[in-house]
Amino acid sequence: MEEKYIDDAFLARWVAGELTPEELDAFQNSKDYLEFKRINDGAQILEAPKFDQQASFIRLQDELSGETQDAKIVKIIPRWIYSVAATVVVAAGIFFFLNNSSSSFETGFGEQKTVTLPDNSKVYLNAKSTLAFNKRDWESNRILKFSGEAFFDVEKGTSFKVVTNQGVIEVLGTEFNVITGEKFFEVRCHEGKVRVSNNSDENLATLTQGKAVRMHDNKEENWNFNQEKPTWIKGESSFTKTPLKQVIKTLEGRYDVVFDTKTIDLNRRFTGSFTHKDFNLALKTVFTPLNISYSKKGKMIYLKGKN
């Protein structure tokens, strides 16, 4: 038996479907995989509202040993199987509960995630973003709390509010992109119509397709664009006269680095894009046009403006 496959964290990630393709492939090709799968298949039929860890484990234990009142043949089962069975039962129960009650989602550095809302609308989360909503009370309380960057693809005929620290977006069957940051709030409407207001419910703009609004340091900016979808979904972040501070925040979230910005003007504007696949190229495409030099030391990036 391979020790790494008995690890509780590994088994919990497997039950939750969170193994990488490489990990899953290696696991499925291991000599013990069929026993794990058998245990998990049994655990998955458990009914979560009536979940009883001890009783469920006993049922699995009986099944694994192949014992019944009339049985004449008893299978010899390795001792580790019972420990694994208990772990998988617990993991399956926890996963079932979280999957049916959790309403919070978060992405890490360089990570993107797709969330399907109860009305089948889709939310595509960019790196370092959070989304939360009341799943059980969705029909009467369609409010999403959000921070970071995300693209919302809303089902036709459905509506909800997206609440951020900087403002609120009301939607009805549309597609739009939202970015939030420190004293920064940007909304781009890719299809349909959205109403954008601040947290005092003062209307900022009603956007239609190709229209955008931004609040930066309490100043409103409006412009037009012609993108069908935000470029970050396909691996490239793009900006239109965006304050450098926000561009750097996006770089930090994508590449898990920290910038030393003490010697540069963070209010300078950047129009352009950077790739998600090549960090050195990303640095070059952002800072060279702005005549800003940079040096790297581990995860620290030191910026220096040129005279």
C-alpha positions, 0 to 999 in steps of 0.5 A, spaced: 500 500 500 502 506 497 503 511 504 501 517 500 494 514 498 492 513 505 493 520 507 486 524 509 487 530 505 489 526 499 483 522 499 478 528 501 481 532 495 479 525 491 472 525 493 471 532 492 474 532 485 480 536 486 486 532 484 490 535 478 489 531 472 496 528 473 495 526 480 488 522 478 492 519 473 497 516 477 492 514 482 488 510 477 494 507 475 496 504 482 494 497 484 490 499 490 485 504 486 480 499 485 479 498 493 479 505 494 473 506 488 469 501 491 469 504 498 468 511 495 462 508 491 459 505 497 460 512 501 457 516 495 450 512 496 449 515 503 444 520 504 447 526 507 441 528 511 441 522 515 448 521 515 451 517 521 458 516 520 459 510 525 453 506 522 455 508 515 462 505 517 459 499 520 455 498 513 461 499 509 465 494 514 460 489 513 460 489 505 468 489 505 468 483 509 463 480 505 460 477 511 452 475 512 449 471 516 449 465 511 456 467 508 460 461 508 466 464 505 470 470 509 474 475 505 481 477 508 481 484 508 488 488 509 487 492 516 488 499 512 482 498 508 478 499 514 482 506 516 481 508 509 473 506 509 472 511 515 476 516 512 472 516 505 466 516 509 467 522 513 470 525 507 464 524 502 459 526 508 463 533 509 463 534 501 456 532 500 454 537 506 459 543 503 456 542 496 449 543 498 450 548 503 456 552 501 455 559 498 462 562 498 467 561 493 475 564 492 480 563 487 488 563 489 494 566 485 493 565 478 487 561 479 480 562 475 474 558 477 467 558 474 461 558 479 454 556 477 448 560 480 442 556 482 438 560 476 444 557 471 447 563 470 455 563 470 460 567 474 467 566 471 472 568 477 479 571 476 485 570 480 484 573 487 477 574 487 471 572 492 464 570 491 458 569 496 451 568 496 445 565 500 444 558 496 438 556 500 434 562 500 436 564 493 429 565 490 427 571 495 434 573 496 438 574 490 444 578 492 451 576 491 457 579 495 463 580 491 470 582 490 476 582 485 474 581 478 469 576 475 465 576 468 458 574 469 454 571 464 446 571 466 441 567 464 435 571 460 429 573 464 433 572 471 435 578 475 440 579 482 444 584 485 452 584 485 454 588 491 461 590 492 465 594 497 465 600 492 458 599 488 452 595 486 450 592 479 443 590 478 442 585 472 437 582 468 439 577 463 446 580 461 453 579 460 458 584 464 465 584 467 466 587 474 473 589 477 473 592 485 480 594 488 482 600 493 478 606 491 477 602 484 470 600 481 469 598 474 464 595 470 463 593 463 457 591 459 458 586 454 451 584 452 444 587 455 443 592 460 446 593 467 444 599 472 451 601 476 450 605 483 454 606 489 453 604 496 449 610 497 444 607 492 446 613 487 445 611 480 452 612 476 450 609 470 446 605 466 450 601 461 448 597 455 453 593 450 460 596 449 459 601 455 463 602 461 464 606 467 469 606 472 470 610 479 477 611 481 478 616 487 471 618 487 472 620 480 467 617 475 470 615 468 466 613 462 468 610 455 466 605 450 469 598 448 468 593 442 470 586 446 465 580 446 468 577 452 473 579 457 480 577 454 483 575 461 478 569 460 483 566 454 489 568 458 491 575 457 489 581 461 487 588 458 486 595 460 484 601 458 487 608 461 487 604 467 491 606 473 498 603 474 496 601 481 490 597 479 494 594 473 500 592 478 494 589 483 492 584 477 499 582 476 500 580 483 494 576 483 496 573 477 503 571 478 503 571 486 509 576 487 509 583 491 511 589 487 515 595 491 512 601 488 515 607 493 519 610 487 513 610 482 507 614 480 501 609 481 496 614 478 499 613 471 495 610 466 496 604 462 493 602 456 495 595 453 495 588 456 499 582 459 500 575 458 498 570 463 503 565 461 510 568 461 511 573 467 518 576 464 514 578 458 508 580 462 513 585 466 516 587 459 509 589 456 507 593 462 513 597 464 517 598 458 512 603 455 512 607 461 519 607 462 519 604 468 525 599 470 524 593 474 529 588 478 527 581 481 529 578 488 525 572 489 517 574 489 519 581 490 519 586 484 523 592 485 520 598 480 524 604 479 521 610 474 526 613 469 528 620 469 
